Amino acid sequence: MSMSASLPRTGDRAARAAHRAPYALAAALFPAYAVLSVTRFRRMEEASWDLGIFEQAVRGYAWLQAPVVDLKGPGFNILGDHFSPVIALIAPLYRLFPTPLTLLVVQAALFALSALPVTRASVRLLGRARGLALGAAYGLSWGIQRAVEFDFHEICFAVPLLAFALEALLAHRWRAALGWGLPLLLVKEDLGVTLTALALLAAWRARRTDPRAARLAAAVAVAGTAAAALVFTVVIPAFAPDGYAYWDKLGEGPGPLHGLGTKAATLAWILLPTTGLLALRSPLLLVAAPTLGWRFLSGDPHYWSTDYHYSAVLMPVAALALADALDRARRSGRPRVRAYAAQLPGAVLAAALALSASSMPLARLGERSAYEKPERAAAVERLLERIPDGVRVEADIGALTRLTSRCQVFWIGNTKGVLPAFLVFDNSSGWAGDPLAYAGQLHPGSRFAPVGEAGGFVLLQRVL
């Protein structure tokens, strides 16, 4: 055997490196996301009550009970708010580690996992260097970072499902694309319409080469819309006597033309730094239409902007639409289009890196203060340790996520007649006035005594 025959071929090494690179990128993103979430939790920087809500739901599943979320009201079943049974998948892990950090780490893992199909599809279409650049830009995209920053939300399951579905669609694996898309029905009620858009796109692309797959995709499209309608009108109302609470958001406010500046800015953020506008050349971008539609038709301005978690599901769509458009553009007969396509992966990565190093949440990882636990947070936690396990507590943001794993927690002012054993809230701004008088207003006829105060939080115990 010749020496040259015993050496690994350069092409084989390159192929193995290209195969491993997407996995390495996903593995690198996971600790970044997890550290960001965990350090924010340690510093008591929760942005909302969502983490507590989802922990209560997962806790119910973990102990084989209904997903009751007392934060939404005593005995409230979360399936009457949003249809997200997929979060029950966290239950076995939560049973082993009953802490809100379990939800944050699972979310970090799911977001990191979504980078695998995005990068893998990009490498297949564009080559190793450009594909990796596009995958890294996706992993650092503002929509994903904002979602990691925003505590926990069920859409962390939708992001990898969409990424895997679109990867399969780009590879003309129509049935696999539909298989990855179907579980979206268990993530959130509106994603049935997103499944319809995905299935219609698969049917259109498969119509000539695989008519049977095209017919199957058309059937899935009909099923997606039918399932969404069933969930909106039957399933959720079965758990919520007042019906689907979010219908009102579509009709409230001055109308869809209001807030056009904010909506235009959000569209610009979706298309410019992440795709350089080239994603507009790909029909894959249509999969984003249902999400953008309900957001922009809503009268709630929180849905219009780039804040919170609402844009996370759009990021794999935009990234893979860009990969599809780049694959087309590099074969264009116009030299300028080919030149733009050749430079764009590096440009979107540079934009993502610049934003991540400055104004995006991951920039915090470079700050020493992010890893230090403030004395205020430590003092509040010591105060909350004075609350026994298993009791009823009425609390607000900050305190509630320290209690939902071991107490029955209600949102302050929403106990609907249920008397808590303890009342804890942040009165550092003085909004509640005299804490004892405020407690008396919340629960007439009951008397509370002060237990302690720390970092502006007041802890009261019911004594009568």
C-alpha positions as CSV (number, residue, x, y, z in Angstrom):
1,M,0.0,0.0,0.0
2,S,1.3,3.4,-1.0
3,M,1.8,6.1,1.6
4,S,-0.6,8.4,-0.2
5,A,-3.3,5.7,-0.1
6,S,-2.9,5.4,3.7
7,L,-3.4,9.2,4.3
8,P,-6.9,10.6,4.7
9,R,-8.0,12.5,1.7
10,T,-8.2,16.3,2.0
11,G,-11.7,16.2,0.6
12,D,-12.8,13.6,3.2
13,R,-11.3,15.8,6.0
14,A,-13.1,18.8,4.7
15,A,-16.4,16.9,4.4
16,R,-16.1,15.7,8.0
17,A,-15.3,19.2,9.2
18,A,-18.3,20.6,7.4
19,H,-20.5,17.9,8.9
20,R,-19.3,18.6,12.5
21,A,-19.3,22.4,12.3
22,P,-23.1,22.9,12.7
23,Y,-23.0,20.7,15.8
24,A,-20.1,22.6,17.2
25,L,-21.9,25.9,16.7
26,A,-25.0,24.7,18.4
27,A,-22.9,23.4,21.3
28,A,-21.2,26.8,21.7
29,L,-24.5,28.7,21.7
30,F,-26.1,26.7,24.4
31,P,-23.9,27.8,27.3
32,A,-24.1,31.4,26.1
33,Y,-27.9,31.3,26.2
34,A,-28.0,29.4,29.5
35,V,-25.5,31.7,31.3
36,L,-27.5,34.8,30.1
37,S,-30.7,33.4,31.4
38,V,-29.3,32.0,34.7
39,T,-27.4,35.2,35.6
40,R,-30.4,37.3,34.9
41,F,-32.5,35.1,37.2
42,R,-29.8,35.3,40.0
43,R,-29.9,39.1,39.7
44,M,-33.7,39.2,39.9
45,E,-34.0,40.8,36.5
46,E,-37.2,38.9,35.5
47,A,-39.1,40.9,32.9
48,S,-42.6,39.5,33.7
49,W,-44.6,36.9,35.5
50,D,-44.3,34.4,32.6
51,L,-41.6,32.3,34.1
52,G,-43.7,31.8,37.2
53,I,-46.8,31.0,35.1
54,F,-45.0,28.3,33.1
55,E,-43.3,26.8,36.2
56,Q,-46.7,26.4,37.8
57,A,-48.0,24.7,34.6
58,V,-45.0,22.4,34.3
59,R,-45.2,21.6,38.0
60,G,-48.7,20.4,37.5
61,Y,-47.7,18.1,34.7
62,A,-44.7,16.9,36.7
63,W,-46.9,15.6,39.5
64,L,-49.4,14.2,37.0
65,Q,-52.0,16.8,37.8
66,A,-53.8,19.4,35.7
67,P,-51.6,22.4,34.6
68,V,-53.2,24.8,37.1
69,V,-51.7,28.3,37.2
70,D,-52.9,30.1,40.2
71,L,-51.1,33.2,39.1
72,K,-53.7,33.6,36.4
73,G,-56.5,33.1,39.0
74,P,-57.2,30.4,41.6
75,G,-57.6,27.0,39.9
76,F,-57.0,28.4,36.4
77,N,-56.1,25.8,33.8
78,I,-53.4,27.1,31.5
79,L,-55.0,25.3,28.6
80,G,-57.7,27.9,28.8
81,D,-55.2,30.7,28.1
82,H,-52.9,29.3,25.4
83,F,-53.0,25.7,24.1
84,S,-49.4,24.6,24.8
85,P,-49.4,21.0,26.0
86,V,-45.9,20.6,24.5
87,I,-44.5,22.1,27.8
88,A,-45.4,18.8,29.5
89,L,-42.2,17.4,27.9
90,I,-40.3,19.4,30.5
91,A,-42.1,17.7,33.3
92,P,-39.8,14.7,33.8
93,L,-36.7,16.9,34.0
94,Y,-38.5,19.3,36.3
95,R,-39.5,16.5,38.6
96,L,-35.8,15.8,39.1
97,F,-34.8,19.5,39.3
98,P,-37.9,21.4,40.6
99,T,-36.7,24.9,40.0
100,P,-37.5,27.7,37.5
101,L,-33.9,27.4,36.3
102,T,-34.9,24.0,34.7
103,L,-37.2,25.9,32.4
104,L,-34.6,28.4,31.5
105,V,-31.9,25.8,30.7
106,V,-34.3,23.8,28.6
107,Q,-35.2,26.9,26.7
108,A,-31.5,27.7,26.1
109,A,-31.0,24.1,24.8
110,L,-33.9,24.4,22.4
111,F,-32.8,27.7,21.0
112,A,-29.3,26.4,20.5
113,L,-30.6,23.2,18.9
114,S,-32.4,25.3,16.3
115,A,-29.0,26.6,15.0
116,L,-28.2,23.0,14.0
117,P,-30.7,22.7,11.1
118,V,-30.2,26.4,10.1
119,T,-26.5,26.0,9.8
120,R,-26.6,22.5,8.3
121,A,-29.0,23.7,5.5
122,S,-26.9,26.8,4.9
123,V,-23.6,24.7,4.6
124,R,-25.3,22.3,2.2
125,L,-26.5,25.2,0.0
126,L,-23.7,27.7,0.3
127,G,-20.6,25.8,1.3
128,R,-18.8,25.5,4.7
129,A,-17.6,29.1,5.2
130,R,-20.7,31.0,4.0
131,G,-23.0,28.4,5.6
132,L,-21.2,28.7,9.0
133,A,-21.4,32.5,8.8
134,L,-25.1,32.4,8.2
135,G,-25.6,29.9,11.0
136,A,-23.6,32.0,13.4
137,A,-25.5,35.1,12.4
138,Y,-28.7,33.3,13.1
139,G,-27.5,32.1,16.5
140,L,-26.7,35.7,17.4
141,S,-29.8,37.2,15.8
142,W,-31.6,39.8,17.8
143,G,-34.9,37.9,17.8
144,I,-33.3,34.9,19.5
145,Q,-31.4,37.0,22.0
146,R,-34.5,38.9,22.9
147,A,-36.4,35.7,23.6
148,V,-33.6,34.3,25.7
149,E,-33.7,37.6,27.7
150,F,-37.4,37.4,28.2
151,D,-37.5,34.6,30.8
152,F,-39.4,31.6,29.4
153,H,-42.0,31.1,26.8
154,E,-43.5,28.1,25.0
155,I,-42.3,29.3,21.6
156,C,-38.9,27.9,22.5
157,F,-40.3,24.6,21.1
158,A,-41.6,26.2,17.9
159,V,-38.2,27.7,16.9
160,P,-36.4,24.3,16.4
161,L,-39.5,22.7,14.9
162,L,-39.7,25.4,12.3
163,A,-35.9,25.2,11.7
164,F,-36.0,21.5,11.1
165,A,-39.1,21.7,9.0
166,L,-37.6,24.3,6.7
167,E,-34.3,22.5,6.5
168,A,-36.2,19.4,5.2
169,L,-38.2,21.5,2.8
170,L,-35.1,23.0,1.3
171,A,-33.7,19.5,0.8
172,H,-37.0,18.4,-0.9
173,R,-37.8,16.0,1.9
174,W,-41.4,16.9,1.8
175,R,-42.8,14.3,4.3
176,A,-40.0,15.1,6.8
177,A,-40.9,18.8,6.5
178,L,-44.5,18.0,7.3
179,G,-43.5,15.7,10.1
180,W,-41.5,18.4,11.8
181,G,-44.3,20.9,11.2
182,L,-47.2,19.0,12.7
183,P,-46.1,19.3,16.4
184,L,-46.5,23.0,16.0
185,L,-50.2,22.3,16.7
186,L,-49.2,21.5,20.3
187,V,-47.0,24.5,20.9
188,K,-49.5,27.4,20.5
189,E,-52.9,27.9,19.0
190,D,-51.9,30.4,16.3
191,L,-49.2,28.1,14.9
192,G,-51.7,25.9,13.2
193,V,-52.0,28.7,10.6
194,T,-48.2,28.7,10.4
195,L,-48.3,25.0,9.7
196,T,-50.8,25.7,6.9
197,A,-48.4,28.2,5.3
198,L,-45.5,25.7,5.6
199,A,-47.6,22.9,4.1
200,L,-48.9,25.0,1.2
201,L,-45.3,25.9,0.4
202,A,-44.3,22.3,0.4
203,A,-47.3,21.4,-1.8
204,W,-46.3,24.1,-4.3
205,R,-42.6,23.0,-4.5
206,A,-43.5,19.3,-4.7
207,R,-46.2,19.6,-7.2
208,R,-44.1,18.5,-10.2
209,T,-41.6,16.2,-8.8
210,D,-43.7,14.3,-6.2
211,P,-47.4,14.8,-6.8
212,R,-48.3,12.4,-3.9
213,A,-46.3,14.4,-1.4
214,A,-48.0,17.6,-2.8
215,R,-51.4,16.1,-2.2
216,L,-50.4,15.1,1.3
217,A,-49.0,18.6,2.0
218,A,-52.3,20.1,0.8
219,A,-54.2,17.9,3.2
220,V,-51.9,18.9,6.0
221,A,-52.6,22.6,5.1
222,V,-56.3,22.0,5.5
223,A,-55.8,20.1,8.7
224,G,-53.6,22.9,10.1
225,T,-56.3,25.5,9.6
226,A,-59.1,23.2,10.9
227,A,-57.0,22.3,14.0
228,A,-56.4,25.9,14.7
229,A,-60.1,26.7,14.4
230,L,-61.0,23.8,16.6
231,V,-58.5,24.9,19.3
232,F,-59.7,28.6,19.2
233,T,-63.4,27.9,19.3
234,V,-63.7,24.6,21.2
235,V,-60.6,23.4,23.1
236,I,-59.6,26.6,24.8
237,P,-63.1,27.7,25.7
238,A,-63.6,24.2,27.3
239,F,-61.0,25.2,29.8
240,A,-61.9,28.9,30.0
241,P,-65.6,29.7,30.7
242,D,-65.1,33.2,29.2
243,G,-63.7,31.9,26.0
244,Y,-60.5,32.8,24.3
245,A,-59.3,35.9,26.0
246,Y,-57.1,37.2,23.2
247,W,-59.9,37.8,20.6
248,D,-60.4,41.2,22.1
249,K,-56.9,42.2,21.2
250,L,-57.7,42.0,17.5
251,G,-60.5,44.4,17.8
252,E,-59.1,46.9,20.4
253,G,-57.3,50.1,19.6
254,P,-57.6,52.6,16.8
255,G,-57.1,50.0,14.0
256,P,-54.4,48.2,12.0
257,L,-53.1,51.4,10.5
258,H,-52.1,52.7,13.9
259,G,-48.5,52.3,14.9
260,L,-47.3,52.0,11.3
261,G,-43.9,53.4,12.3
262,T,-43.2,50.8,14.9
263,K,-44.5,48.0,12.6
264,A,-42.3,49.2,9.8
265,A,-39.3,49.4,12.1
266,T,-39.9,45.8,13.2
267,L,-40.1,44.7,9.5
268,A,-36.9,46.5,8.9
269,W,-35.2,44.7,11.7
270,I,-36.4,41.4,10.5
271,L,-35.2,41.9,6.9
272,L,-32.2,44.3,7.0
273,P,-29.6,43.1,9.6
274,T,-30.6,39.5,9.4
275,T,-31.0,39.1,5.6
276,G,-29.9,42.3,3.8
277,L,-33.3,42.3,2.2
278,L,-32.3,39.3,0.0
279,A,-34.7,37.0,1.8
280,L,-37.5,38.8,-0.1
281,R,-36.4,36.7,-3.1
282,S,-37.4,33.4,-1.3
283,P,-41.0,32.1,-1.0
284,L,-40.0,30.6,2.4
285,L,-40.5,34.1,3.9
286,L,-44.3,33.5,3.5
287,V,-44.1,31.1,6.5
288,A,-43.6,34.2,8.6
289,A,-46.8,35.9,7.3
290,P,-49.3,34.4,9.9
291,T,-47.2,35.5,12.9
292,L,-46.7,39.0,11.5
293,G,-50.3,39.1,10.6
294,W,-51.8,38.5,14.0
295,R,-49.1,40.7,15.6
296,F,-49.7,43.7,13.4
297,L,-53.5,43.3,13.4
298,S,-53.6,43.4,17.1
299,G,-54.4,46.6,19.0
300,D,-51.8,45.8,21.6
301,P,-48.6,47.7,20.9
302,H,-46.5,45.2,22.8
303,Y,-46.9,42.9,19.8
304,W,-45.6,45.4,17.2
305,S,-42.1,46.0,18.4
306,T,-38.9,44.0,18.5
307,D,-39.1,43.5,22.3
308,Y,-39.8,40.3,24.2
309,H,-40.0,36.9,22.6
310,Y,-42.5,37.6,19.7
311,S,-40.0,37.6,16.9
312,A,-38.1,34.4,17.8
313,V,-40.2,32.2,15.5
314,L,-39.4,34.5,12.7
315,M,-35.7,34.1,12.9
316,P,-35.3,30.6,11.5
317,V,-37.7,31.6,8.7
318,A,-35.7,34.6,7.8
319,A,-32.4,32.8,8.0
320,L,-33.4,29.9,5.9
321,A,-35.2,32.2,3.4
322,L,-31.9,34.0,3.1
323,A,-30.0,30.7,2.5
324,D,-32.6,29.8,-0.2
325,A,-32.3,33.2,-1.8
326,L,-28.5,33.2,-1.7
327,D,-28.5,29.8,-3.4
328,R,-30.6,31.2,-6.2
329,A,-28.7,34.6,-6.4
330,R,-25.3,33.1,-6.8
331,R,-26.5,31.5,-10.0
332,S,-28.0,34.7,-11.3
333,G,-27.1,36.0,-14.7
334,R,-26.5,39.5,-13.2
335,P,-23.0,40.0,-11.9
336,R,-24.0,42.5,-9.3
337,V,-26.5,40.1,-7.8
338,R,-23.9,37.3,-7.7
339,A,-21.4,39.7,-6.0
340,Y,-23.9,40.8,-3.4
341,A,-24.8,37.2,-2.7
342,A,-21.1,36.3,-2.2
343,Q,-20.5,39.0,0.4
344,L,-23.8,38.9,2.2
345,P,-23.2,36.0,4.6
346,G,-20.2,37.7,6.0
347,A,-22.1,41.0,6.2
348,V,-25.0,39.6,8.2
349,L,-22.5,37.9,10.5
350,A,-20.7,41.1,11.0
351,A,-24.0,42.9,11.8
352,A,-24.9,40.2,14.3
353,L,-21.5,40.4,16.0
354,A,-21.6,44.2,16.2
355,L,-25.1,44.2,17.7
356,S,-24.2,41.4,20.1
357,A,-21.2,43.3,21.3
358,S,-23.1,46.5,21.9
359,S,-26.9,46.7,22.3
360,M,-28.0,43.1,22.4
361,P,-28.5,41.0,25.6
362,L,-25.5,38.7,25.0
363,A,-23.3,41.8,25.4
364,R,-23.9,41.3,29.2
365,L,-21.7,38.2,29.1
366,G,-18.7,40.4,28.8
367,E,-19.6,42.4,31.9
368,R,-18.2,41.4,35.3
369,S,-21.4,42.6,37.0
370,A,-23.5,40.1,35.2
371,Y,-21.9,37.3,37.2
372,E,-22.2,39.1,40.6
373,K,-25.3,38.6,42.7
374,P,-26.5,41.9,44.0
375,E,-26.9,42.3,47.7
376,R,-30.5,43.3,47.2
377,A,-31.3,40.0,45.5
378,A,-29.5,38.0,48.3
379,A,-31.4,40.0,50.9
380,V,-34.7,39.4,49.3
381,E,-34.1,35.7,49.0
382,R,-33.2,35.5,52.7
383,L,-36.4,37.3,53.5
384,L,-38.4,34.8,51.4
385,E,-36.8,31.9,53.2
386,R,-39.0,32.8,56.1
387,I,-42.0,31.6,54.2
388,P,-42.7,27.9,54.9
389,D,-43.1,25.4,52.1
390,G,-46.6,24.6,50.9
391,V,-48.4,27.7,52.1
392,R,-50.5,30.2,50.0
393,V,-48.6,33.3,49.1
394,E,-49.7,36.4,47.2
395,A,-46.8,38.0,45.4
396,D,-45.6,40.1,42.6
397,I,-42.7,40.0,40.0
398,G,-39.4,39.3,41.6
399,A,-40.6,37.3,44.6
400,L,-42.9,34.9,42.9
401,T,-40.3,33.0,40.9
402,R,-38.5,32.3,44.2
403,L,-41.7,30.7,45.5
404,T,-43.5,28.9,42.7
405,S,-41.5,25.7,43.2
406,R,-42.5,25.3,46.8
407,C,-45.6,27.3,47.5
408,Q,-49.1,28.0,46.1
409,V,-48.5,31.4,44.6
410,F,-51.2,33.9,43.5
411,W,-50.7,37.2,41.7
412,I,-51.1,40.2,43.9
413,G,-54.7,41.4,43.9
414,N,-56.0,38.4,42.0
415,T,-56.7,35.8,44.7
416,K,-60.5,36.2,44.1
417,G,-61.4,35.6,47.7
418,V,-58.7,33.0,48.5
419,L,-56.9,34.1,51.7
420,P,-53.1,33.9,51.5
421,A,-51.0,33.0,54.5
422,F,-48.3,35.5,53.4
423,L,-48.3,38.6,51.2
424,V,-45.0,39.8,49.6
425,F,-44.5,42.6,47.1
426,D,-41.9,45.2,46.0
427,N,-42.8,48.5,47.6
428,S,-39.5,50.2,46.9
429,S,-41.3,53.0,45.0
430,G,-43.9,53.4,47.7
431,W,-46.7,52.7,45.2
432,A,-48.7,50.7,47.8
433,G,-48.5,53.3,50.5
434,D,-48.8,51.8,53.9
435,P,-48.3,48.0,53.4
436,L,-50.6,47.0,56.2
437,A,-53.4,49.3,55.0
438,Y,-52.9,47.9,51.4
439,A,-53.2,44.4,52.7
440,G,-56.4,45.3,54.4
441,Q,-57.8,46.7,51.2
442,L,-57.0,43.5,49.4
443,H,-58.5,41.3,52.1
444,P,-61.1,43.1,54.1
445,G,-61.7,41.6,57.5
446,S,-58.3,40.0,57.6
447,R,-55.4,41.3,59.6
448,F,-51.7,41.1,58.6
449,A,-48.6,41.6,60.6
450,P,-45.1,42.6,59.3
451,V,-42.5,39.9,59.1
452,G,-39.7,41.7,57.5
453,E,-38.4,44.0,54.7
454,A,-35.5,43.7,52.4
455,G,-34.5,45.5,49.2
456,G,-37.8,47.3,49.1
457,F,-39.8,44.1,49.4
458,V,-42.3,43.8,52.2
459,L,-43.3,40.5,53.7
460,L,-46.6,40.3,55.7
461,Q,-48.2,37.4,57.4
462,R,-51.9,36.9,57.9
463,V,-52.7,36.6,61.6
464,L,-56.5,36.8,61.5
